[in-house]
Amino acid sequence: MKRAAGYPSSALRALENVPDLYLILSPDLYILTASGSYLQATFTQRQAIQGRYVFEVFPDNPATPKAYGTRNLMTSLQTVLATKQTHQMELQQYDVPVAGRSFIQKYWLPTNTPVLNELGEIDYIIHKVEDVTVQQQAKQAMQENQELLKTVFEAAPLSLSVYQILYDSSGQVEDFEILMFNSFTVRTTGMSDYLGKRYSQVFPHTIESGVLDRFKQVATSGQTTDFEVWYGGEGMQHWFRFIAVRQQERLVVITEDITERKKSEAALRKSEARFRLMVDTVPLSIWITDAKGRVEYLNQHWCNYCGVAFDLTTADEMPLASCIQRMGPR
């Protein structure tokens, strides 16, 4: 190992056996040796890298558009050579080559420290790194998941909101601080200046309508609630369905505008009432059964004829067949 000539073999061996990740470089940036932990982390062997130029062994990953590992490391090493002082680098993505031309993604926290001889000159540089690949990849995955959730949150065709639970001096839930509204909520309420404000301040009608109390119950008990209510405050005239769930110290609320559904249900009830009024005044027996022959409706003429009172709860017990047999020309 030509580049290692003149260095105390005992010092090099000691550096090879330390548990940390060490790469030892000469002042002209050739590899003198490395610790076993460093070799393991970089998928290299000591004999294969000793005596070689560091950037020949560890080039940039050509598949990474913004691969600045060699440039940043060179800048740091030049700083150490010029100042003879330790230089700590920021987080670096510096992928390592394996099996020829393929690379494995790696993230490091490097520190470069010069070792001076008795003349005050640099004998070698200790390039110490902390492998933080797992932590950084987990952080990136979390960020990606958060971005995905944010996209879903914003694109949801329902009102989604998140609130911080607020307590009074006695520890009782008293209100909620608005943390987040999705775009649908902003469009529905017509409000944009809401972050950090109290729920009851932005929506005072929630007190009168009982919505705030229902939310407090969820925050106190931890039990999810699902309810419908007519809301006529803050310029809104809507039927809303609220689903509120406690998540730690926050309340997540899904709000659905069910006004059209309520209108449809009301119209259907009116239509059914008109139908019943019409068929009950017809001087004919009219009945409705399902596909299995179960009674769903008997008009008043039928009930009067058979001497029974129609009740949906006892419809299966109605003597329909016997009444039909009894019916004849009159």
Number of C-alpha atoms within 10 A of each C-alpha: 10 8 16 17 9 8 12 9 11 9 9 16 13 10 20 22 14 14 11 16 24 26 23 25 27 20 18 14 18 21 24 25 27 29 22 20 17 24 18 11 13 17 13 17 14 16 10 9 19 21 19 16 16 21 16 10 16 16 17 22 22 12 9 13 8 10 17 16 20 16 12 15 19 15 14 19 24 16 15 20 20 9 11 18 13 19 19 16 16 11 13 19 21 24 23 21 19 12 7 6 9 12 17 12 13 18 21 20 16 21 19 25 21 24 16 13 10 7 7 9 13 17 16 22 26 20 21 21 19 16 18 15 18 11 11 16 14 11 12 12 12 12 12 12 12 12 12 12 12 13 12 12 18 17 12 14 13 17 22 21 20 21 24 22 22 17 12 9 7 7 8 12 18 17 21 24 21 21 17 16 20 20 18 19 22 15 11 12 13 12 11 11 9 16 14 13 14 19 20 17 14 16 14 14 16 20 14 12 15 12 19 19 16 19 26 20 16 17 27 13 9 15 11 17 15 13 12 15 14 15 19 14 14 13 9 12 11 17 19 18 17 20 17 25 20 22 14 10 10 18 24 18 21 17 20 18 16 16 16 11 11 15 12 12 12 12 12 12 12 12 12 12 11 12 11 15 13 11 17 18 11 12 11 13 18 15 16 12 12 9 7 6 10 14 21 14 17 24 22 23 18 23 17 12 13 18 10 14 15 18 14 13 7 10 17 13 11 18 12 18 9 10 16 12 8 11 13 7 4 3
